Amino acid sequence: MSDFDVKLDTSGLNCPLPVLKARKALSGMSIGQRLLLIATDEGAKQDIPAFAKMTGNTLVESHEQEGKFHFILIKGDE
């Protein structure tokens, strides 16, 4: 697991809440900081990469661990 600056656990929340909470967390972060997002919603596997691409943030890591999806996003210059 890569290093991160902010951890956001959205376990138990369904779409679109993980994306909305990620957007809010990233808005309070500085460019280049890393967000660890944890989600249990199966839809996050498609939603988070699409969200990153749409918003200019970079998805640098994603994997599944113990039934949870882990994503590392780097805050872009949006």
C-alpha positions, 0 to 999 in steps of 0.5 A: 500500500502506498503512502497517503495523506488523507484516509477516507473510509466509505465502507457501507455507503452506496453509489454515489456517496463514495464519489461525493465524499471523495470529491469533498475530501479532495477539495480540502487537500493540496495539489499533489497530496494523496487520498486513500479511499476505501469503499465496499460498493461494487460500483466503485470499481468503475466509478472511482477511475471515471471520477478521477479521469473526469476531475483531473485527479490521478488514480495511482493504485487500486486493489481489493483487500478483504472485500473492500476496494482501496484506491489511492488518488493524487489531487490534481490541479482542478 
